[in-house]
């Protein structure tokens, strides 16, 4: 059974690097901030994961940085970033 995973990082610099699609900058940042914390949450369905994220970002203004980034498994654009986290 496929798991749907969300990696949540509460770090504004990491958010900027992901928003800029700067994989190498993200890699360097993760290496330099060796204690970078993130949560890895598994869900049984994409709907369950989507519902969690709606609640997680409730009240956030889409136009302003949230100070956190969510990387979703199965999304091609996030896979290089997830790989970096998993290989710490």
ABEGO torsion letter per residue (X at the ends): XBBBBBBBBBBAAAAAAAAAGBAAAAAAAAAABAABBBBBBBBABAAAAAAAAAAAABGBBAABBAGBBBBBBGBAAAAAAAAAAAAX
